[in-house]
Amino acid sequence: MTFAWYAHLRDLAHRPWLVAALVSWTIALCEYLFQVPANRIGYAALSLTQLKIIQEVITLTVFVPFAMLYMRQSWSWNYVWAALCLMGAVFFVFREPGKPQAEPATASCLETAVQSPQG
C-alpha cells in the first residue's frame, strides 16, 4: 500500500490527480487480493488487535526504506522512536493477559466466630 499511496507523488506529479488515483487504486486492488485472504487466515489464530499491530509493524518496516531510498527523504531519528513505540505495542498486544492475584488468605469475622469455641 505504501507504493500505491505515495509513489504517485514522485512519478505522477505532472499528471492529473484522477490518473494518479486510478493507478494507485489498481496497485491497491492487487495488494488487497492478498491482504484480505491473509487476514481471514490470520484471524483464525490471532485477535483483531494483533493483526492490526502486525500490519503497522510491516507498514513501518516497508515505509522507512521506501521513504529514504525511493522518495529520497532524509534519515530521521523519529523512525527509531516510532519503531520503539511499535515494539512496545507488539509486547503489550501479544503478552499473556494478566491473571488476577488471589486475595490473601485471611479468615473473615464470620469464619472466625464459627470456628472459635464460645466459652
MOPAC internal coordinates of N, CA, C and O (Angstrom, degrees):
PM7 1SCF
backbone

  N    0.0000 0     0.00 0     0.00 0    0    0    0
  C    1.4434 1     0.00 0     0.00 0    1    0    0
  C    1.5250 1   110.84 1     0.00 0    2    1    0
  O    1.2310 1   120.81 1   152.41 1    3    2    1
  N    1.3053 1   116.06 1   -27.59 1    3    2    1
  C    1.4632 1   119.33 1   179.70 1    5    3    2
  C    1.5216 1   110.57 1   -56.90 1    6    5    3
  O    1.2310 1   120.45 1   134.01 1    7    6    5
  N    1.3201 1   116.74 1   -45.99 1    7    6    5
  C    1.4628 1   120.42 1  -179.79 1    9    7    6
  C    1.5326 1   110.79 1   -64.86 1   10    9    7
  O    1.2310 1   120.63 1   136.91 1   11   10    9
  N    1.3345 1   116.40 1   -43.09 1   11   10    9
  C    1.4656 1   120.33 1  -179.82 1   13   11   10
  C    1.5308 1   111.30 1   -63.55 1   14   13   11
  O    1.2310 1   120.48 1   142.22 1   15   14   13
  N    1.3184 1   116.70 1   -37.78 1   15   14   13
  C    1.4560 1   120.31 1  -175.94 1   17   15   14
  C    1.5189 1   114.10 1   -79.46 1   18   17   15
  O    1.2310 1   120.10 1   146.70 1   19   18   17
  N    1.3391 1   117.42 1   -33.30 1   19   18   17
  C    1.4646 1   118.90 1  -169.15 1   21   19   18
  C    1.5274 1   116.42 1  -121.23 1   22   21   19
  O    1.2310 1   118.97 1   158.18 1   23   22   21
  N    1.3158 1   119.57 1   -21.82 1   23   22   21
  C    1.4686 1   120.21 1  -176.15 1   25   23   22
  C    1.5202 1   112.41 1   -63.05 1   26   25   23
  O    1.2310 1   120.43 1   149.89 1   27   26   25
  N    1.3264 1   116.79 1   -30.11 1   27   26   25
  C    1.4722 1   119.24 1   179.67 1   29   27   26
  C    1.5245 1   112.01 1   -63.63 1   30   29   27
  O    1.2310 1   120.17 1   156.89 1   31   30   29
  N    1.3320 1   117.28 1   -23.11 1   31   30   29
  C    1.4704 1   119.89 1   178.88 1   33   31   30
  C    1.5191 1   110.94 1   -63.98 1   34   33   31
  O    1.2310 1   120.54 1   150.95 1   35   34   33
  N    1.3101 1   116.57 1   -29.05 1   35   34   33
  C    1.4595 1   120.51 1   179.52 1   37   35   34
  C    1.5316 1   111.03 1   -98.43 1   38   37   35
  O    1.2310 1   120.69 1   132.02 1   39   38   37
  N    1.3377 1   116.28 1   -47.98 1   39   38   37
  C    1.4634 1   120.80 1  -170.56 1   41   39   38
  C    1.5246 1   114.51 1   -83.59 1   42   41   39
  O    1.2310 1   120.01 1   151.04 1   43   42   41
  N    1.3178 1   117.59 1   -28.96 1   43   42   41
  C    1.4699 1   120.15 1  -176.75 1   45   43   42
  C    1.5273 1   112.37 1  -119.26 1   46   45   43
  O    1.2310 1   120.30 1  -155.26 1   47   46   45
  N    1.3073 1   117.04 1    24.74 1   47   46   45
  C    1.4684 1   120.88 1  -178.08 1   49   47   46
  C    1.5220 1   111.88 1   -61.89 1   50   49   47
  O    1.2310 1   119.95 1   151.47 1   51   50   49
  N    1.3102 1   117.70 1   -28.53 1   51   50   49
  C    1.4684 1   121.78 1  -178.20 1   53   51   50
  C    1.5295 1   112.13 1   -87.29 1   54   53   51
  O    1.2310 1   119.86 1   175.02 1   55   54   53
  N    1.3350 1   117.88 1    -4.98 1   55   54   53
  C    1.4671 1   122.24 1  -178.95 1   57   55   54
  C    1.5171 1   110.67 1   -98.45 1   58   57   55
  O    1.2310 1   119.82 1   -19.94 1   59   58   57
  N    1.3284 1   117.95 1   160.06 1   59   58   57
  C    1.4697 1   120.09 1   175.22 1   61   59   58
  C    1.5279 1   110.94 1   -62.17 1   62   61   59
  O    1.2310 1   120.75 1   -27.29 1   63   62   61
  N    1.3219 1   116.17 1   152.71 1   63   62   61
  C    1.4629 1   120.43 1  -177.13 1   65   63   62
  C    1.5286 1   111.85 1   -60.84 1   66   65   63
  O    1.2310 1   119.97 1   151.44 1   67   66   65
  N    1.3300 1   117.67 1   -28.56 1   67   66   65
  C    1.4600 1   120.73 1  -179.76 1   69   67   66
  C    1.5282 1   111.09 1   -64.60 1   70   69   67
  O    1.2310 1   120.23 1   139.75 1   71   70   69
  N    1.3128 1   117.17 1   -40.25 1   71   70   69
  C    1.4712 1   121.18 1   176.66 1   73   71   70
  C    1.5282 1   109.71 1   -63.50 1   74   73   71
  O    1.2310 1   120.72 1   135.02 1   75   74   73
  N    1.3235 1   116.23 1   -44.98 1   75   74   73
  C    1.4682 1   120.21 1   178.66 1   77   75   74
  C    1.5244 1   110.53 1   -61.40 1   78   77   75
  O    1.2310 1   120.40 1   138.92 1   79   78   77
  N    1.3204 1   116.83 1   -41.08 1   79   78   77
  C    1.4612 1   120.34 1   179.73 1   81   79   78
  C    1.5245 1   111.24 1   -64.35 1   82   81   79
  O    1.2310 1   119.83 1   135.95 1   83   82   81
  N    1.3204 1   117.93 1   -44.05 1   83   82   81
  C    1.4644 1   120.87 1  -179.69 1   85   83   82
  C    1.5302 1   111.72 1   -64.62 1   86   85   83
  O    1.2310 1   120.45 1   138.34 1   87   86   85
  N    1.3194 1   116.74 1   -41.66 1   87   86   85
  C    1.4668 1   120.14 1   177.60 1   89   87   86
  C    1.5311 1   109.58 1   -64.50 1   90   89   87
  O    1.2310 1   120.19 1   134.59 1   91   90   89
  N    1.3147 1   117.25 1   -45.41 1   91   90   89
  C    1.4656 1   121.50 1   179.95 1   93   91   90
  C    1.5239 1   111.44 1   -62.91 1   94   93   91
  O    1.2310 1   120.16 1   137.37 1   95   94   93
  N    1.3167 1   117.30 1   -42.63 1   95   94   93
  C    1.4705 1   120.74 1   179.23 1   97   95   94
  C    1.5254 1   111.29 1   -64.07 1   98   97   95
  O    1.2310 1   120.21 1   144.45 1   99   98   97
  N    1.3183 1   117.20 1   -35.55 1   99   98   97
  C    1.4656 1   120.60 1   177.84 1  101   99   98
  C    1.5280 1   110.56 1   -65.83 1  102  101   99
  O    1.2310 1   120.83 1   135.58 1  103  102  101
  N    1.3247 1   116.02 1   -44.42 1  103  102  101
  C    1.4664 1   120.20 1   177.59 1  105  103  102
  C    1.5244 1   109.79 1   -63.05 1  106  105  103
  O    1.2310 1   120.63 1   136.05 1  107  106  105
  N    1.3337 1   116.39 1   -43.95 1  107  106  105
  C    1.4659 1   121.03 1  -178.67 1  109  107  106
  C    1.5277 1   111.32 1   -63.74 1  110  109  107
  O    1.2310 1   120.20 1   141.07 1  111  110  109
  N    1.3288 1   117.22 1   -38.93 1  111  110  109
  C    1.4617 1   120.34 1   179.19 1  113  111  110
  C    1.5266 1   110.64 1   -59.89 1  114  113  111
  O    1.2310 1   120.36 1   136.52 1  115  114  113
  N    1.3095 1   116.92 1   -43.48 1  115  114  113
  C    1.4709 1   120.41 1   178.37 1  117  115  114
  C    1.5250 1   110.43 1   -60.75 1  118  117  115
  O    1.2310 1   120.61 1   138.12 1  119  118  117
  N    1.3105 1   116.44 1   -41.88 1  119  118  117
  C    1.4615 1   119.33 1  -179.90 1  121  119  118
  C    1.5237 1   111.60 1   -68.77 1  122  121  119
  O    1.2310 1   120.22 1   140.15 1  123  122  121
  N    1.3201 1   117.19 1   -39.85 1  123  122  121
  C    1.4670 1   120.25 1   178.47 1  125  123  122
  C    1.5222 1   112.00 1   -63.49 1  126  125  123
  O    1.2310 1   120.12 1   151.00 1  127  126  125
  N    1.3187 1   117.38 1   -29.00 1  127  126  125
  C    1.4654 1   120.34 1   177.73 1  129  127  126
  C    1.5325 1   111.28 1   -63.09 1  130  129  127
  O    1.2310 1   120.37 1   155.52 1  131  130  129
  N    1.3289 1   116.89 1   -24.48 1  131  130  129
  C    1.4653 1   121.18 1   174.91 1  133  131  130
  C    1.5247 1   111.85 1   -94.10 1  134  133  131
  O    1.2310 1   120.52 1   141.50 1  135  134  133
  N    1.3348 1   116.61 1   -38.50 1  135  134  133
  C    1.4609 1   120.43 1  -172.60 1  137  135  134
  C    1.5229 1   112.70 1   -69.70 1  138  137  135
  O    1.2310 1   119.70 1   138.21 1  139  138  137
  N    1.2994 1   118.18 1   -41.79 1  139  138  137
  C    1.4647 1   120.34 1  -176.78 1  141  139  138
  C    1.5320 1   111.06 1   -63.54 1  142  141  139
  O    1.2310 1   118.96 1   130.21 1  143  142  141
  N    1.3400 1   119.60 1   -49.79 1  143  142  141
  C    1.4713 1   117.63 1   176.19 1  145  143  142
  C    1.5322 1   112.85 1   -62.29 1  146  145  143
  O    1.2310 1   120.26 1   143.67 1  147  146  145
  N    1.3233 1   117.10 1   -36.33 1  147  146  145
  C    1.4662 1   120.08 1   179.16 1  149  147  146
  C    1.5245 1   110.96 1   -62.96 1  150  149  147
  O    1.2310 1   120.20 1   139.05 1  151  150  149
  N    1.3307 1   117.22 1   -40.95 1  151  150  149
  C    1.4635 1   120.43 1   177.35 1  153  151  150
  C    1.5270 1   110.96 1   -65.65 1  154  153  151
  O    1.2310 1   120.25 1   141.38 1  155  154  153
  N    1.3167 1   117.12 1   -38.62 1  155  154  153
  C    1.4670 1   120.41 1   177.88 1  157  155  154
  C    1.5262 1   110.12 1   -61.60 1  158  157  155
  O    1.2310 1   120.61 1   134.72 1  159  158  157
  N    1.3184 1   116.44 1   -45.28 1  159  158  157
  C    1.4684 1   120.56 1   179.41 1  161  159  158
  C    1.5292 1   110.16 1   -66.38 1  162  161  159
  O    1.2310 1   120.51 1   134.19 1  163  162  161
  N    1.3189 1   116.63 1   -45.81 1  163  162  161
  C    1.4642 1   121.17 1  -178.55 1  165  163  162
  C    1.5050 1   113.41 1   -63.84 1  166  165  163
  O    1.2310 1   120.22 1   146.89 1  167  166  165
  N    1.3408 1   117.19 1   -33.11 1  167  166  165
  C    1.4662 1   121.33 1  -177.27 1  169  167  166
  C    1.5282 1   111.69 1   -67.82 1  170  169  167
  O    1.2310 1   120.30 1   163.39 1  171  170  169
  N    1.3238 1   117.03 1   -16.61 1  171  170  169
  C    1.4609 1   120.08 1   176.51 1  173  171  170
  C    1.5358 1   111.03 1   -71.38 1  174  173  171
  O    1.2310 1   120.15 1   156.24 1  175  174  173
  N    1.3292 1   117.33 1   -23.76 1  175  174  173
  C    1.4607 1   120.72 1  -176.99 1  177  175  174
  C    1.5272 1   113.64 1  -118.39 1  178  177  175
  O    1.2310 1   119.79 1   160.16 1  179  178  177
  N    1.3197 1   118.00 1   -19.84 1  179  178  177
  C    1.4655 1   121.93 1  -175.21 1  181  179  178
  C    1.5257 1   110.25 1  -122.91 1  182  181  179
  O    1.2310 1   121.11 1   -21.52 1  183  182  181
  N    1.3150 1   115.48 1   158.48 1  183  182  181
  C    1.4638 1   119.57 1   175.31 1  185  183  182
  C    1.5261 1   109.79 1   -79.69 1  186  185  183
  O    1.2310 1   120.84 1   -14.47 1  187  186  185
  N    1.3024 1   115.99 1   165.53 1  187  186  185
  C    1.4606 1   121.00 1   178.04 1  189  187  186
  C    1.5260 1   111.03 1   -60.14 1  190  189  187
  O    1.2310 1   120.44 1   139.07 1  191  190  189
  N    1.3160 1   116.76 1   -40.93 1  191  190  189
  C    1.4644 1   120.99 1   179.01 1  193  191  190
  C    1.5240 1   111.26 1   -63.82 1  194  193  191
  O    1.2310 1   120.14 1   139.38 1  195  194  193
  N    1.3251 1   117.34 1   -40.62 1  195  194  193
  C    1.4594 1   120.45 1   178.22 1  197  195  194
  C    1.5277 1   111.09 1   -64.74 1  198  197  195
  O    1.2310 1   120.42 1   139.26 1  199  198  197
  N    1.3380 1   116.81 1   -40.74 1  199  198  197
  C    1.4686 1   119.65 1   176.64 1  201  199  198
  C    1.5211 1   111.21 1   -60.67 1  202  201  199
  O    1.2310 1   120.35 1   138.54 1  203  202  201
  N    1.3284 1   116.93 1   -41.46 1  203  202  201
  C    1.4693 1   120.80 1  -178.94 1  205  203  202
  C    1.5245 1   111.32 1   -66.19 1  206  205  203
  O    1.2310 1   120.14 1   137.37 1  207  206  205
  N    1.3155 1   117.34 1   -42.63 1  207  206  205
  C    1.4671 1   120.20 1   179.43 1  209  207  206
  C    1.5276 1   110.12 1   -64.54 1  210  209  207
  O    1.2310 1   119.95 1   138.88 1  211  210  209
  N    1.3350 1   117.71 1   -41.12 1  211  210  209
  C    1.4652 1   120.46 1   176.52 1  213  211  210
  C    1.5225 1   109.74 1   -59.22 1  214  213  211
  O    1.2310 1   120.40 1   136.97 1  215  214  213
  N    1.3251 1   116.83 1   -43.03 1  215  214  213
  C    1.4694 1   120.99 1   179.78 1  217  215  214
  C    1.5259 1   110.74 1   -61.66 1  218  217  215
  O    1.2310 1   120.08 1   139.19 1  219  218  217
  N    1.3122 1   117.45 1   -40.81 1  219  218  217
  C    1.4654 1   120.69 1  -179.83 1  221  219  218
  C    1.5299 1   111.16 1   -67.23 1  222  221  219
  O    1.2310 1   120.27 1   140.52 1  223  222  221
  N    1.3218 1   117.08 1   -39.48 1  223  222  221
  C    1.4685 1   120.68 1   178.15 1  225  223  222
  C    1.5313 1   109.80 1   -64.05 1  226  225  223
  O    1.2310 1   120.61 1   135.20 1  227  226  225
  N    1.3298 1   116.43 1   -44.80 1  227  226  225
  C    1.4668 1   119.91 1   178.46 1  229  227  226
  C    1.5272 1   109.98 1   -62.72 1  230  229  227
  O    1.2310 1   120.38 1   138.12 1  231  230  229
  N    1.3192 1   116.87 1   -41.88 1  231  230  229
  C    1.4639 1   120.74 1  -179.90 1  233  231  230
  C    1.5300 1   111.21 1   -59.67 1  234  233  231
  O    1.2310 1   120.18 1   132.93 1  235  234  233
  N    1.3289 1   117.26 1   -47.07 1  235  234  233
  C    1.4649 1   119.75 1  -179.95 1  237  235  234
  C    1.5279 1   111.01 1   -66.82 1  238  237  235
  O    1.2310 1   120.46 1   142.02 1  239  238  237
  N    1.3225 1   116.72 1   -37.98 1  239  238  237
  C    1.4663 1   121.09 1   178.89 1  241  239  238
  C    1.5247 1   111.29 1   -62.49 1  242  241  239
  O    1.2310 1   120.62 1   144.69 1  243  242  241
  N    1.3185 1   116.43 1   -35.31 1  243  242  241
  C    1.4685 1   120.77 1   178.70 1  245  243  242
  C    1.5264 1   110.71 1   -83.52 1  246  245  243
  O    1.2310 1   120.36 1   141.26 1  247  246  245
  N    1.3401 1   116.93 1   -38.74 1  247  246  245
  C    1.4546 1   120.75 1  -172.80 1  249  247  246
  C    1.5317 1   113.57 1   -66.66 1  250  249  247
  O    1.2310 1   120.19 1   137.55 1  251  250  249
  N    1.3114 1   117.25 1   -42.45 1  251  250  249
  C    1.4711 1   119.18 1  -175.69 1  253  251  250
  C    1.5297 1   111.54 1   -61.42 1  254  253  251
  O    1.2310 1   118.86 1   128.68 1  255  254  253
  N    1.3486 1   119.77 1   -51.32 1  255  254  253
  C    1.4700 1   117.25 1   175.85 1  257  255  254
  C    1.5299 1   112.77 1   -62.72 1  258  257  255
  O    1.2310 1   120.19 1   142.99 1  259  258  257
  N    1.3415 1   117.24 1   -37.01 1  259  258  257
  C    1.4653 1   120.49 1   177.66 1  261  259  258
  C    1.5288 1   110.45 1   -60.14 1  262  261  259
  O    1.2310 1   120.59 1   132.26 1  263  262  261
  N    1.3245 1   116.48 1   -47.74 1  263  262  261
  C    1.4692 1   120.58 1  -178.28 1  265  263  262
  C    1.5240 1   111.41 1   -62.49 1  266  265  263
  O    1.2310 1   120.88 1   138.25 1  267  266  265
  N    1.3262 1   115.92 1   -41.75 1  267  266  265
  C    1.4577 1   118.96 1  -175.49 1  269  267  266
  C    1.5307 1   112.35 1   -79.40 1  270  269  267
  O    1.2310 1   119.81 1   136.30 1  271  270  269
  N    1.3249 1   117.98 1   -43.70 1  271  270  269
  C    1.4623 1   120.54 1  -173.66 1  273  271  270
  C    1.5290 1   112.77 1   -87.32 1  274  273  271
  O    1.2310 1   120.46 1   134.33 1  275  274  273
  N    1.3306 1   116.72 1   -45.67 1  275  274  273
  C    1.4636 1   119.47 1  -174.62 1  277  275  274
  C    1.5367 1   111.53 1   -86.27 1  278  277  275
  O    1.2310 1   120.88 1   134.67 1  279  278  277
  N    1.3343 1   115.92 1   -45.33 1  279  278  277
  C    1.4688 1   119.28 1  -178.00 1  281  279  278
  C    1.5251 1   112.95 1   -90.67 1  282  281  279
  O    1.2310 1   120.48 1   176.45 1  283  282  281
  N    1.3397 1   116.68 1    -3.55 1  283  282  281
  C    1.4690 1   123.36 1   176.45 1  285  283  282
  C    1.5342 1   113.34 1    58.65 1  286  285  283
  O    1.2310 1   121.35 1  -139.61 1  287  286  285
  N    1.3256 1   115.03 1    40.39 1  287  286  285
  C    1.4629 1   120.65 1   175.06 1  289  287  286
  C    1.5209 1   108.54 1   -83.96 1  290  289  287
  O    1.2310 1   120.64 1   -28.27 1  291  290  289
  N    1.3083 1   116.38 1   151.73 1  291  290  289
  C    1.4630 1   119.23 1  -179.11 1  293  291  290
  C    1.5308 1   110.41 1   -80.88 1  294  293  291
  O    1.2310 1   121.78 1   -22.24 1  295  294  293
  N    1.3305 1   114.19 1   157.76 1  295  294  293
  C    1.4573 1   121.78 1   178.67 1  297  295  294
  C    1.5265 1   109.53 1   -63.87 1  298  297  295
  O    1.2310 1   120.87 1   -35.04 1  299  298  297
  N    1.3254 1   115.94 1   144.96 1  299  298  297
  C    1.4518 1   120.73 1   176.49 1  301  299  298
  C    1.5247 1   109.00 1  -141.84 1  302  301  299
  O    1.2310 1   120.90 1   -40.93 1  303  302  301
  N    1.3217 1   115.89 1   139.07 1  303  302  301
  C    1.4608 1   119.91 1   175.74 1  305  303  302
  C    1.5289 1   111.16 1   -64.77 1  306  305  303
  O    1.2310 1   120.19 1   162.12 1  307  306  305
  N    1.3069 1   117.25 1   -17.88 1  307  306  305
  C    1.4624 1   119.86 1   177.44 1  309  307  306
  C    1.5263 1   111.34 1   -59.90 1  310  309  307
  O    1.2310 1   119.87 1   151.55 1  311  310  309
  N    1.3311 1   117.85 1   -28.45 1  311  310  309
  C    1.4645 1   120.78 1   175.75 1  313  311  310
  C    1.5313 1   110.03 1   -62.10 1  314  313  311
  O    1.2310 1   120.57 1   138.52 1  315  314  313
  N    1.3122 1   116.52 1   -41.48 1  315  314  313
  C    1.4653 1   120.98 1   179.73 1  317  315  314
  C    1.5186 1   110.26 1   -66.79 1  318  317  315
  O    1.2310 1   120.42 1   134.69 1  319  318  317
  N    1.3239 1   116.80 1   -45.31 1  319  318  317
  C    1.4745 1   119.83 1  -178.80 1  321  319  318
  C    1.5309 1   110.51 1   -63.81 1  322  321  319
  O    1.2310 1   120.51 1   139.86 1  323  322  321
  N    1.3203 1   116.62 1   -40.14 1  323  322  321
  C    1.4704 1   119.93 1   177.46 1  325  323  322
  C    1.5204 1   110.65 1   -63.74 1  326  325  323
  O    1.2310 1   120.23 1   139.46 1  327  326  325
  N    1.3273 1   117.17 1   -40.54 1  327  326  325
  C    1.4637 1   120.69 1   178.43 1  329  327  326
  C    1.5246 1   110.86 1   -63.98 1  330  329  327
  O    1.2310 1   120.19 1   139.71 1  331  330  329
  N    1.3229 1   117.25 1   -40.29 1  331  330  329
  C    1.4683 1   120.36 1   177.73 1  333  331  330
  C    1.5240 1   111.34 1   -64.37 1  334  333  331
  O    1.2310 1   120.54 1   139.76 1  335  334  333
  N    1.3166 1   116.57 1   -40.24 1  335  334  333
  C    1.4768 1   119.99 1   177.09 1  337  335  334
  C    1.5325 1   110.33 1   -62.74 1  338  337  335
  O    1.2310 1   120.40 1   138.10 1  339  338  337
  N    1.3213 1   116.84 1   -41.90 1  339  338  337
  C    1.4686 1   119.56 1   178.65 1  341  339  338
  C    1.5267 1   111.07 1   -67.38 1  342  341  339
  O    1.2310 1   119.94 1   144.94 1  343  342  341
  N    1.3215 1   117.71 1   -35.06 1  343  342  341
  C    1.4620 1   119.28 1   176.24 1  345  343  342
  C    1.5224 1   110.44 1   -63.25 1  346  345  343
  O    1.2310 1   120.47 1   141.97 1  347  346  345
  N    1.3226 1   116.71 1   -38.03 1  347  346  345
  C    1.4645 1   120.34 1   175.00 1  349  347  346
  C    1.5185 1   111.12 1   -64.14 1  350  349  347
  O    1.2310 1   120.56 1   138.57 1  351  350  349
  N    1.3287 1   116.54 1   -41.43 1  351  350  349
  C    1.4638 1   120.34 1   178.12 1  353  351  350
  C    1.5227 1   110.75 1   -62.20 1  354  353  351
  O    1.2310 1   120.62 1   137.54 1  355  354  353
  N    1.3198 1   116.43 1   -42.46 1  355  354  353
  C    1.4711 1   120.34 1   177.97 1  357  355  354
  C    1.5254 1   109.77 1   -60.90 1  358  357  355
  O    1.2310 1   120.22 1   134.85 1  359  358  357
  N    1.3120 1   117.18 1   -45.15 1  359  358  357
  C    1.4619 1   120.92 1   179.71 1  361  359  358
  C    1.5222 1   110.79 1   -56.84 1  362  361  359
  O    1.2310 1   120.33 1   129.09 1  363  362  361
  N    1.3273 1   116.97 1   -50.91 1  363  362  361
  C    1.4503 1   119.73 1  -174.95 1  365  363  362
  C    1.5226 1   113.16 1   -71.06 1  366  365  363
  O    1.2310 1   119.92 1   147.08 1  367  366  365
  N    1.3173 1   117.76 1   -32.92 1  367  366  365
  C    1.4597 1   120.24 1  -178.30 1  369  367  366
  C    1.5325 1   111.51 1   -76.26 1  370  369  367
  O    1.2310 1   120.07 1   148.29 1  371  370  369
  N    1.3258 1   117.47 1   -31.71 1  371  370  369
  C    1.4557 1   120.13 1  -176.49 1  373  371  370
  C    1.5240 1   114.57 1   -98.05 1  374  373  371
  O    1.2310 1   119.44 1   173.70 1  375  374  373
  N    1.3144 1   118.67 1    -6.30 1  375  374  373
  C    1.4645 1   118.64 1  -179.94 1  377  375  374
  C    1.5237 1   109.88 1   -75.69 1  378  377  375
  O    1.2310 1   121.69 1   -20.26 1  379  378  377
  N    1.3216 1   114.37 1   159.74 1  379  378  377
  C    1.4565 1   119.80 1   178.00 1  381  379  378
  C    1.5235 1   108.52 1   -66.22 1  382  381  379
  O    1.2310 1   120.74 1   -40.50 1  383  382  381
  N    1.3175 1   116.18 1   139.50 1  383  382  381
  C    1.4741 1   117.27 1   177.55 1  385  383  382
  C    1.5202 1   110.03 1   -61.73 1  386  385  383
  O    1.2310 1   121.06 1   -34.62 1  387  386  385
  N    1.3116 1   115.58 1   145.38 1  387  386  385
  C    1.4607 1   120.32 1   179.85 1  389  387  386
  C    1.5143 1   111.15 1   -63.02 1  390  389  387
  O    1.2310 1   121.16 1   -45.08 1  391  390  389
  N    1.3175 1   115.39 1   134.92 1  391  390  389
  C    1.4587 1   120.29 1   177.82 1  393  391  390
  C    1.5225 1   108.05 1   -91.08 1  394  393  391
  O    1.2310 1   120.23 1   -45.39 1  395  394  393
  N    1.3225 1   117.16 1   134.61 1  395  394  393
  C    1.4603 1   117.55 1   178.01 1  397  395  394
  C    1.5240 1   110.20 1   -65.23 1  398  397  395
  O    1.2310 1   120.88 1   -42.81 1  399  398  397
  N    1.3070 1   115.91 1   137.19 1  399  398  397
  C    1.4564 1   119.96 1  -179.56 1  401  399  398
  C    1.5193 1   109.09 1   -80.03 1  402  401  399
  O    1.2310 1   121.33 1   -34.74 1  403  402  401
  N    1.3336 1   115.06 1   145.26 1  403  402  401
  C    1.4590 1   119.54 1   178.32 1  405  403  402
  C    1.5203 1   109.15 1   -67.86 1  406  405  403
  O    1.2310 1   121.35 1   -33.99 1  407  406  405
  N    1.3165 1   115.02 1   146.01 1  407  406  405
  C    1.4611 1   119.21 1   177.82 1  409  407  406
  C    1.5201 1   108.62 1   -70.69 1  410  409  407
  O    1.2310 1   120.53 1   -27.75 1  411  410  409
  N    1.3243 1   116.59 1   152.25 1  411  410  409
  C    1.4666 1   119.14 1  -179.79 1  413  411  410
  C    1.5290 1   110.64 1   -60.09 1  414  413  411
  O    1.2310 1   121.41 1   -33.58 1  415  414  413
  N    1.3115 1   114.91 1   146.42 1  415  414  413
  C    1.4651 1   120.40 1  -178.07 1  417  415  414
  C    1.5170 1   109.66 1   -78.12 1  418  417  415
  O    1.2310 1   120.47 1   -91.82 1  419  418  417
  N    1.3144 1   116.70 1    88.18 1  419  418  417
  C    1.4644 1   121.74 1   175.18 1  421  419  418
  C    1.5051 1   107.84 1  -120.10 1  422  421  419
  O    1.2310 1   121.09 1   -40.07 1  423  422  421
  N    1.2697 1   115.52 1   139.93 1  423  422  421
  C    1.4629 1   120.17 1   179.47 1  425  423  422
  C    1.5164 1   109.16 1   -78.43 1  426  425  423
  O    1.2310 1   121.30 1   -42.52 1  427  426  425
  N    1.3103 1   115.12 1   137.48 1  427  426  425
  C    1.4584 1   118.84 1   177.67 1  429  427  426
  C    1.5284 1   109.35 1   -77.75 1  430  429  427
  O    1.2310 1   120.75 1   -13.74 1  431  430  429
  N    1.2974 1   116.16 1   166.26 1  431  430  429
  C    1.4673 1   120.97 1  -179.86 1  433  431  430
  C    1.5250 1   110.75 1   -59.46 1  434  433  431
  O    1.2310 1   120.32 1   140.54 1  435  434  433
  N    1.3125 1   117.00 1   -39.46 1  435  434  433
  C    1.4577 1   121.30 1  -178.78 1  437  435  434
  C    1.5215 1   110.75 1   -65.18 1  438  437  435
  O    1.2310 1   120.46 1   135.73 1  439  438  437
  N    1.3610 1   116.72 1   -44.27 1  439  438  437
  C    1.4564 1   119.70 1   179.38 1  441  439  438
  C    1.5229 1   110.76 1   -64.24 1  442  441  439
  O    1.2310 1   119.97 1   141.21 1  443  442  441
  N    1.3162 1   117.66 1   -38.79 1  443  442  441
  C    1.4616 1   121.62 1   179.70 1  445  443  442
  C    1.5218 1   110.47 1   -65.26 1  446  445  443
  O    1.2310 1   120.31 1   138.89 1  447  446  445
  N    1.3190 1   117.01 1   -41.11 1  447  446  445
  C    1.4679 1   120.70 1  -178.48 1  449  447  446
  C    1.5232 1   110.74 1   -67.85 1  450  449  447
  O    1.2310 1   120.08 1   144.13 1  451  450  449
  N    1.3313 1   117.46 1   -35.87 1  451  450  449
  C    1.4623 1   120.51 1  -179.75 1  453  451  450
  C    1.5204 1   110.68 1   -71.79 1  454  453  451
  O    1.2310 1   119.84 1   141.45 1  455  454  453
  N    1.3316 1   117.91 1   -38.55 1  455  454  453
  C    1.4519 1   121.87 1  -174.66 1  457  455  454
  C    1.5233 1   112.39 1   -80.63 1  458  457  455
  O    1.2310 1   118.61 1   151.32 1  459  458  457
  N    1.3280 1   120.25 1   -28.68 1  459  458  457
  C    1.4568 1   120.83 1  -175.14 1  461  459  458
  C    1.5331 1   109.89 1   -84.18 1  462  461  459
  O    1.2310 1   120.66 1   -42.74 1  463  462  461
  N    1.3110 1   116.34 1   137.26 1  463  462  461
  C    1.4691 1   119.14 1   179.17 1  465  463  462
  C    1.5211 1   110.62 1   -71.70 1  466  465  463
  O    1.2310 1   121.24 1   -41.39 1  467  466  465
  N    1.3053 1   115.23 1   138.61 1  467  466  465
  C    1.4785 1   120.60 1   177.16 1  469  467  466
  C    1.5417 1   108.26 1   -86.32 1  470  469  467
  O    1.2310 1   119.47 1   -51.53 1  471  470  469
  N    1.2507 1   118.61 1   128.47 1  471  470  469
  C    1.4189 1   122.63 1  -171.78 1  473  471  470
  C    1.4173 1   116.64 1   -96.52 1  474  473  471
  O    1.2310 1   120.10 1   180.00 1  475  474  473

